[in-house]
């Protein structure tokens, strides 16, 4: 496949459903003219916790190009991150400033400023500790409206509830402010269950706001996969309420499910997670929004190869010290493999990786290969300190290096003096006996009787550590005769480390292969990061990234993207396939690996936010269509007015027609003509069966019922006594999300494939594009109809009410960041204050002018009680 074909495929992705994404990026001019706003809500805004931080942070530049200054990020206040990542300042936007001042009047500490990342977005951060005294009141309100109770002891859920109500408060007041000028279109995009409380309350109170909920991984799915269950084959058989209750996460599960049900548009990051959401959250995603990255392009195409060589040399320096006394292998014939991520032993595939390394070790020794594999495992876990043997190794290597450099300098001076006199030096004149003595001392000091350590740190409870236990079981002890060496680094990489002074990006660029055989991986940023850095990688067909590459790239293994089948094969077969992939990669020559890295790096354009950002754009358009059916007409009207404005006379058009945009042209590839052998593939021929998702359903000529609004407006609040004459309605414009227009790479037999396959046709290839495969084995979910009652999986009465609610304690306004629930926080009366005048409201006041959007989903008796709180 040529570079031009990859660019054509990326261009086709940018025109998803006929939308030309590049035409929508006008730096916020359209958003400003239409008074359109986007509020991005996540627990990981300016607060690094997990992978969603990378999603939000990397997506900011492309979102700013669409919304300009009308893009606002909402998150929790974390003092340590704010000091280093946020420039605190008062907002220049009147609506934000007035909203924040209103919240501050009632004692909620809100910080505004700009996030110090590319795009420089505005952020609004809520101090959870300052609103802790409202916790019990808001618990009661949430149970009254959503019928979801929060246990007293769950600190994380308490924090999520306070954060959600702060966001809910902000959105309501913000909408009121922006409407004062002219008609507004506000979209609130919530990520994960930690932000779900705000979405549920905004929907139940009927705010004039398009609500989007994105789950990057279902909560119950993580727990079930970690419990060693046959998750994907038993999806339709789980008793969800029982499974969540057994794991004491029932209330969290209910929040996530309620958020998915109440959102106008529900999205997830991959097809495999969409199937999971259909069964566990009882709603099929309206759209898939794969995660992208900000791809760094180099002026020189070979620059990433130079970075690989530079960082590999840093890894070589570490390996020389770590294996002192047993350093008898050739670093020019040494390959660096790695696995990294959260320490989820089975979910991240660490168990499968270690078992495959043991088999790879046997295969290399049996074949007589002189290749050495050094496998790094980067999984943060509690440690006491560095391993003394690891530090001693680096010290010994440094001592020997300094001694040799000193002797080398002395020898150079002697040679210069002798040659300057016109004589040829004799051996005894070059290397003195004293130099030999110093070298012998260093050599003797570098001897060791023990094996090189398999872990760089002293792990707490190492006797029960899963990775160390698996390494001992597989007898991977870094013996001299082993061809596979292992290094467990139980700490995040950083450039200031005295042991391995590399940050994560430098480390990845220095490695040869990333291995991520995850069992549960909704997307998978680690293989995506490897791809954009030009590092070949292995993933699975249970990860979102693996499914995405199988669907859009024909024969992905020829591009350095190996996909292990963990769905339709037994664990034994999957382990053998992974070991075979690693063995085949180890047999490639250096030139073949260079070609493969070049091909891998070319796929980075498919993972760029400039390409994948259109899916988030489409989700926002769907939300506006469902809440404001007139939005498209207003947009077309605005566009026509723009084009009808007088302009300068156009120059006469050339009579020569422009040449067609051919993409079948010759490759702009390097002219390497070596013919490496193809990596050996299994002889049996398998065809992956495609998992059927909503995107596989062909659209009708009018509207795709499968992607119509999941809930009617009134259906989303059947548990409440509502005003049936409310003027607000959820406009359901069916979304045509067929993937029939998405490109599939079909031409993989170009020059470099011949380089990697030895000119042989690969008739026995195991992989085919999923777009041409059969439907998957999973049955379609029988989604429960919610036309009569919103079913959040909760009883109608107070089974989950907290016995500790109602006990009181004086509020502590000095706390910041998180809240530790106390026994006696004040209880709430209701969400809004009674007009009796003496009781303190659990929620901030809503002005009379805000009744137009706040009372639509409340019964008439409650609506009458909405009033101004006495200060």
N, C-alpha and C positions, 0 to 999 in steps of 0.2 A: 504494500500500500504506500502510495506516495504521500509526501507532505501536503501536496495540493488537495488530496482526497480527505486528509484529516481536517484541513481547514474548511473544506466544503461541508464536512459532517458537522463541525462546530457551528458553521454558519446556518445550517439547517436547524440545529437545536435552538439557535437564537430566534428563529421564526416559528416558534411553537404555536400551533393553532392559528396560524396566519398573523400573529403579532410580531412585528419587527421590533425587537427589544431595543436595539440601538436608537431607534427613533423616539423611544420613551424617555431617554436619558437626557434631559434638558436642564440639569442642575436646579431643578425645583421651580422652574418658571410656570409650568402648568399647575403644579400643586399650589403655588402662591395665588394664581389667578382664580382657581376654583375653591380656594380656602380648604384644601385637602391636607389632612394631617395623619401622620403615622406614629403611633406610640408602641414601642417595642418593649415588652415587659418580660424580664427574666431575672431569676435569682443570681445569675452570673454576669450581670452588667457591672463592669468595673469590680468584679469579685471572682477571682479565679478559683474554681472548685473542680470542674470537670471539662468534658469536651464541648459543652454548649458555650463555654467562654470563647473557644476558638471559632465556633459558628458565628456568634454575634460579632466578635471583634473583626473577623475577616470579611464579613458581609457588609460592614458599615460603609466602605467607600462606594460600592455600587449602589447602595440604598440612598446615600447622600446625592448621587448623581440624578436620582429620580425625584427625591423630595426636597433636597436642599436644606434650608433651615427649618422646614416643617417636619423634620424627623427628630424624635425625642426618645431617648432610652430611659427606662424606669427600672430601678433596682434597689437593693438594700444598701444601707450605709455600712461600710466596713472600713474602720479608721486606718488600718495598716495599708490597705490598697489605695484609699483616697489620697493619702499623703504622697504616694509615688505615681499614681496614674491619672489623677483628676486635677485640673486647674479650677479651683473653686472661685466662683464669681456669680454675681446676680444676673439672672437671665435678662436679655434685652427684649424678649418677647413679652408683651403686656399680659397676654393670657396666662402664661406660665408664672409670671411674677405675681399676678393677682391671686392665682390659685395657691401658690406656695405661701403667700402672706396670710391667706384665709386659714390654711392648715396650721400655720405657726400661732395664730391667735388662740387656738385651742390646745396648745402645748405640744404639738407634734414637730419634732426637729427634722427639717427637710433641707438637704444640701443640693445646690444647683451648681453647674459649671460645665466644663468641656472635658471629655475623655481624651487623654493624651495618646491617641493612636491615629493611624492614617484616616483622614476624613474629619477628625476633630469634632465628633458629634456632641450635641447637648445631652446632658444626663441630669436626671432628677433622682436623688437617692434619699430613701426614707430611713430614719433612725428608728429601728424596731424598739430599742430600749425606752425611748421617750414616749411610746404609745403603749407600754406594757400594762399600765393601769387600766386600760380599756379591754384587756384580754377576755375576762369572764363575760363582760357585756357583749362583746362581739361573738363569743362562743354561743351565747344564747340566741343572738340574732341569726347566726348562721344555721343553727338547728331549727329555728322557727321557719326560715325561708327555704332552706335546702334539705332539711331533715337529716343532716349529717352532724353527728356529735364528735367532738375532739376529746380524747382522753386527757386526763390531767397530767400524766407523767411524760407524755411525748413532747419533748422540747422542740424537736424539729418541726412538728406539725403546728405547735403553738406559734413558732416564728413565722411559718408560712401563712397562718391565719392572720396575724397582725400585718404582715406585709401585704397580703391580699386585700385587706380592708383599707389600708392606706392607699393602695393603687385604686381601689374602687372609689374612695373619697376624692382622690385627685382627678380621676376621669370625669366624674359627675360635675365637679366644679369647673374643670377645664372646658367641657362641652358648653356649659352655660356662658363662659367668657368668650369663646370664639364665635358663638352665635350672635353676640351683641353687634358684631360688625355686619355680617351677611350670612347667608346660608352656608353651612359647613358640611364637610364630609370627613368624619373621623374614623380611623381604623385602629383598633388595638390588637396587637399580635402577642399572644401569650405562649411561652415555652415551658413545657413540663408541668407536672402536678404542683410543684412548689409555687407556681404563679396562678394556679387554677382557681383559687378562692375568689380572686378579683374578677375573673371572667364570669363565674357562676353568679355572683351578686350583681354584676353589671347587666347580665341577661335577665335575671329575675326582676330587677327594678326597671327594665325597659329602657335603658339608655339608648339614645340615638347614636349608635356606634356600631360599626361592623366589627365582629368579634372573630378572631382566628385563633385556633389552638393547634399547636404542633407538638406532638409527642416524639421525642428522639429515641425513646425506649420505654416500653410499658413497665410500670413498677412491678406488677405481679409476674411479668415475664422474666425479669431479672431473678427474682426469688425462686421461681420454679426451675429455671435452668441451673441455678447454683445448687439446687437440691438433687442433682443427678437423676432427673426424670427424663423420660423419652418425650421431650416437650413438643416437638413439632408434629409427631405422629399421634399425639394424644390431645391436641388442642381442643377438639370438639367434645372431649369426655371429661374435662376438669369441672368439678363443682367449685365455681369461682368464689362464692361466698365462704365456703368451708376452707378453701386453700388460703384465702386472704386472712380469715380469722385465725387459722392455725399458726400463721406467721406473724400475728398481731399487727397487721398492716391494713385491717379492714377499712378504717376511716380514711387512710391515704388512698387506698384503691377506690373508694367511693368519690373522693374529691377528683381524682383523675377521670373516672368514668363520667361524673357529672359535667366536668369541663368539656369533655369530648361531645357530650350530648347537647350542651347548651350553646356551643360555638356555631356561628353561622357557617363557617368553613373549617373543616377538620382536615389536617394534613399530617403526613408522617414522611420519614426520610427514605424509605425503600419499600420495595414490593413485599419482601419477607416480613417487614414490620407492619405493613398494611394488612396482611393476612392475620398476623397476630392480634392487631387491634380489632379486627372484625370479630374475633372470638372473645377476646378478653375485655374489650371496651364496648362491645355491642354496637359498633358503628364502623362502617367502611370509610376509609379516607376519601375525601372529595378530590384530592390531588396529592401527588407525590412531589416532595420538595427535596431533592438530593442536595447534600452539602457540598460546597465548593471551597476553593482556596484562592488566595491572592497569589497568582503565579508570577514569579520574578523572571523576567526575560533578560538575557545577557546580550550585549552588543556582539560579542564573539560567541559563535555557536558552540565552540569547544570549551568555553569557560567552566561549565559544570564538571567537565572531565578533569580540568586542572584542580578544581576544588576537591574532587575525590582523591587525587594524588596527594595533595597537601594534608588533608585530614587523615588519610590512611597512614601517613608517616607518623602522625601523633599517636595513632593506635599501635603502630609498630614499636614506638618507644615504650608505651605502657606494657606491651606483651613481653618485651625483652626483660623488663624488670620483674614482672609477675612470675615468669617461668625461669628465673635465674637458677642455675644448677641443673636444670632439665631443658635448657634451650639448645636443642639439637635438631631443630627443624628449620627449613629454608623459608624465610618470610616472603620471598618472591613467589613461593608456591603455597602460600597460606591465604585462605579466604575467611572473611569475617561475616558471620551470620548473626542476626539479632532478633529478639522478640521484646516488646515493650508494651506497657499499658498499666491499667489498674491491676492490683493484685487480686484477681479473680481466677483462681487456679484452673478451674474447668471452663468457665465462660470464655476466657481469653485463649484457651487452647494450650496452656503451658504443659498440661499432662500429656497431650498428644505430641507436642514438640520434643519433650524429653525422651519419650518412647521412640520417636523417629530418629533422634540423634543416636541412641544406642544401636539401632539397626543400621544407620548410616556408618557408624564406626565399624561395625562388622563387615559391611559391604566394601569399605575402603581397604580394610586389612586383607580381606579375602581376595580382592582384585590386585593387591600389591601396589596400590596407588601411593605416590610420594606426596600427594596433596594433604595438607593439614587444615582442618576446619577449627576455628575458634568461635564458639557460640556464646554470645552475650545474652543474658537475661536481665532486663531492666524492669524490676517490679518493686516499687517503694513499699517497705514494711518496717516496723519498729526495730531499731538496732541500738546497741550500746555505744559502739564506736567502730573505727576502722580496725580491721584484722591486723595484728602486729606483724604477721608474716607478709602481708601485702605491702605494708609500709617499709619493712626491711628490704623487700625486693627492689623497690624503687630507689632506696638509699644505696644499696649495693651497686645497682646499675649506674647511678650518678657518680659514685666514687670511682668506678672503673673508667667511666667516660672522661672524667676530669683528669685522671692519671694519664690516660692515653693522650689526651690533648696536650698536657704539659710535656710529655716525652716527645710527642710529635713536633712541638715548637722548638725544643732543644735540638732535635735531629736536623730540623730545617736550618737552624743557625750554624751548626757544625758543617753541614754540606756547603753552605754558602762560603764559609771561611776557607774550607779546604779547596774548593773549586776556584776561588778567587786567587789562590796561590798557584794555580795552574797544575794541580795534582788531582788524580782520581782518588776518591775516598776508598778506604779499606773497610771491611765489615766491622772490625773492632773499633774503628774510628767513628762509625755512625752510631752503633748501639753499645753503650758502655755497660759494664757489669752492674753498675748501680741501677741502671734502667731495668735490667732483667730482674733484679731483686724486687724492685717496686711492682713490676708486672706479676711476678710470682706471688707476692703478698696479696695482691688483688684477686688473683685467680683462686688462691686457697680460701680467701674470705667469701668467695661466691659459691663455694660448695655447700650443699645441703643434703641431709639424710632423709628429710620428709618430702612428701609430694607437694607440688604447688597447690595452694588453697583453691577450693572451688567457689568460695564466697569471699568477697573483699571486705566484709564487715562482720562484726559479731552480732548475729541475729538473736533477738530475744526469743526464748523458747525454741531454740534451733532443733530440739529433738522432735517437736511436733510440727515444724514448718513443712508445708506441703512440697515445695520445690526441693528443699534439701533432702526430704524423705524420698522423693522420686529419683533424685540423682544417686542416692545410696542404693536404692533398689535396683537401678539399672547399672550400677557399678561404674559410673562415669567419675573417676577420681583423678583425672589428668595424669595417668601413668605414662611413662616414657614411650611405651609401645602403642599407646592410643593415638589414633589419627584424628579423633575429635576431642578437643579440649573445651571445657565449659568454665564460664565465669559468671557467677550470680552477683549482680550489683544491686543491692536492695535499697537504692536511694536515687532520687532524681539527679540527672546529670547537670553539672554546672561548671562553668569555666574556671571558677575559683577553687575547685577541689584539689587537694594536694596529691590525690591518687590518680584520677582520670580527669585532667583539666580540659574538658570539652563540654560545650553546651549541646543540647539535643540535636540541633540542626547540623552542627559540625560532625557529631558522632554518626548520624545517619548518612551523611555524604561520604564519610570514610569507609563505610561498610559496603559489602558486595551484594548482600541479599537480605531482605527483611522477610521474616516468617511469622505469619499471623493466622494460625489455624483455629480461629475462634469458633465456638459453638453458638454463642449468643453475641452478635455484633450488629446492631440495627443499621449502622452505616460503616464506620471504620475509617477514622482519620489517619491512623498510622500507615496503612498501605497507600492511601491517597497522597500523603506527604512524601512517601518514598517515590511514588510515580512522578510527581512534579520535580523532584530532585534527580530524576534519572537513575533511581536505584531499583532494579528488578525486585519483585516481591511475590509472596505466596499468600493467598487468602482462601476463603471457602465460599461455597454457594449458600451458606447460611448467613453471610454478611451482606449488608447492603452494597458495599463497594464491589464485592465479587459478582453479585447479581447484575449490577449496573454494567460492569465490564463485559460480562458474558452476553448481555443483551445488545450492546452497542459496538462491540469489537469482535470480528470474526477471527477465530483461532487466537485468543488473547495470549497464549503461551509464547507465540512467536514475537510478542512485544514485551516479553519479560513479565507478564502478568499470569501467574500460575494459579489456577482455581482448583482447590481440593474438594472433592465431592463428599460432604458429610451428611447429606440428606438421604440419598438413595443407596448408600453403601454402609456396610457394617463398620464399627470402629476399627476392626482389624484391617479391613480393606483400605480405609482412609489413612491409617498410619502407614501402611505399605506404600500407598500412592505418594504421600508426603515425603517419605524417605527416598523414593525413587526420583522425585523431582529434585531434591537436594543433591542426590548422587549425580544425576545428569548435569546439573549446573556445575558441579565441581569438576567435571571432565571437560568443560569448555576451555579453550585456549584464551590467552589474554586478549588477542584481537577479537575473538568472538564475543567476549564479555563487553568489550568497548562498543561493538556494533549493537549488542543487545541494550546497553545503557542508552545509546542514541535513540533507539526505537522506543524505549520506555519513556524517555523525556518528551518525545513528540506527542504523546497522549495527554500531556499536561493541559493543552488548550481545552480539552473536553471537560476538565475539572475546574476550570477558571470560573469565578463568579460572573465574569462578563458573559459566560455562556449559560451557566446554571441559574443565574439570578432571575431569569425569566419565569421560573416556576413560582418563586415567591411573588413576583409581579402579578402572575395570573391568579394566585390565591387572593391577593388583595383586591383585584378586579372583581372576582366572584363575590367577595364579601360586600362590596359596594353595590353590585347588581342585586343582591338579595335583600339589602336594607334600603337601597334607593334605586328603584327601577328606572327613574328618570336620569340617572347619572350618565349613561352612555349618550343620551340625547344632548345633555349639557356639554359633554366632552366634544361631541361632533360639532355642535354649534360654536364652541370656542375655537376649534381647529379651523372651521370654515372662516370665521372672522379673522383669524390670523393670516390665512392664506389670501383673503380678499383685500388685505391692506395694500395700499399702493407701494410699488417697489421700483427699483431701477430697471430700465429696459434691458431685456435679455439680449445677449449676443445671438447672432444668427447661428443656427445649428449647422454642424458640418454635414455635407452631403454623403460622406463616407460612413457607413454603419459601423457601430462599435463591434469589435470581435466578441463572439460568445465566450461565456465564462466556463471554459472547459476545465474539468478537474481530472480528466483521464490522461493528462500529459505525463511527461517523463518525470521520474523522481528527482528531487533536489537533494539527493542523498550522497553520502561520502562514497568514494569510488574504491572501497576495499573489495578486492577480488578473491580473497582467500575463501576456500570452501570448507567451513567447519562442519563437523558431523552433527547431525540432528540429535538433540536430547532424546533418549530412548523413551518411547511411550508404550503403554500396555497394549498388548495385541488385541485384546477384546475391544469391540467397538460399542460405545455406549452413547446414548442420546439423552441429554438432560431433558426431563419433562418440565415444561414451563408452569410456574405457579400462576394460577389465574387470579388476576386482580381487576379492580374496576377499570384500569386503563386498557384491558384487553377487550372490553365490550365495544363493539362498533357503534358509532353514534347514529341515531336516526336522523331523518331529514329535518326534523323540527327541534326536538329536545331530547336529551339523553336522560331517561327517567332514572337510570341507575345513579346519576350524579345530580339529581335534583335536590332541593333542600331536604335535609334529613328530618327536620322538625318544622311543622307549621308554627307560626308565632305563638298561638294560644297553646299549642301542645307542649311547648317547652316549660310551661308553668302550671300544669294541671294540678299540682299539689297546693297551689295558692288559690285564695278567693280573689279572682281578678275582675277587672272591669271589662266586660266583654265588648263594650262599645269603644274601647281604646282605639284612637286613630292610627296608632303605629302598627305596622304589620311587617312581617319578614317576607321580603320579595324574593321569590324563588326562581331565579333564572338558571335553567339547567346548564351545567358546564360540560362542554364537549371536550373530554380529556383523552380522546383516543390517541394512542401512540403510533398510529399507522404512518404518520409523517416523520417519525423519528428515524434518523439514519442508522443503517446497519452496515458495517464495513464488510464488503463482500470480496474484495480483491486482496488476498493475503499472499499471493504467489508472485511477489515482485522480486527485485534483485536481492534484497537483504534476507528475504525468506529463503531464497536459494542458498545464501551464505550460511544460514542457520540450519538448513535441512539437507545440505549436500546435494542440492538439485533434485531431490526425490519428492515425488508427490506424496502428500500425507493422507492417503486414503483411509488409514485407520485412526484418524484423529478422534479423540474422545469427545471433543467439545464442538457444539454447534451453537449458533445464536439462539437465545431463548425466544426471540421473536418468531422463529420458525419451528419451535418445538411444540409438543403436545401439551394439552392442559395438565396441570399438576395433580398430584394425588390427593391434595386436600379437598374435601367437599366444600361447596359453597356454604357460607354461614347462613343460618336461618335467623336473621336479625329480628328481634322482637319488635312488633309494631308498637310505636309510641303515640298513635293517634288518639288514644283514649286517656292515657296517663303517663307522665314522665316517670320511668322506673329507674331509680338510682340504686336499686338493690338494698334499700333500707326500709325498716318498718315505719309505720305512720306515727308511732308513739315514741315516748322517750326512753327506749331501751338503752340508747347510747348517751343519755344525759350524764353529765359529770357530777358525782356526789359532792365534789369539793367546790362546785360553783356556788357562790353565795357567801363563802367565807371572805373576810375582808382584810385588807392590808393597805397601809399608806403607800401611795405610788412612789417609786424610786425613779426620778427623772434624770438621774446622773448616768444611768446605764447606757451603753452603746453597743451596737452590733447585734447581739443576740439577747434573748431573754430567758432567764431561768424561772419557770413558773413557780409562784409561791402559793401557800395554802389559802390565803385570804385576800385575793384581789377582788375589787368591787364587782358586784353583779350588775347586769344590765336590766333596764326596764323593757325597752323594745328598741328597734333600730332607730326610731325617731322619737323625739321627746313628747311626752304628753303636755298639754297646755296648762296642767295644774300648777306648774311653775316652780316647785321646790325640788323635784328629783333631778339628778344629774343624768343627762343623756349619755348613752353608751356610744353614740355616734355623733359626728359633727353635724351642725345644723344644715338644713337645706332651705335656701331662701325661697320666697314665694314665687320668684321668677323662674326658679328651677322646677316648679311643679309640673311644667309641661312635659318634661322627660322623666321625672322621678316617680310620678304617681300612676303611670300607665299600667303597671303590673301589680298594683297594690289594691286591696279591697277598699271600699268606700270609707269604712270606719277608720282604717289606718290612714287613708289619705287625708282625712280631716285633722288627724293629729300632727301632720307635718307642720312645724312652725319654727320660729327663731329661738335658739337656745339663749338663755340668759347668761350673760358673761359676768 
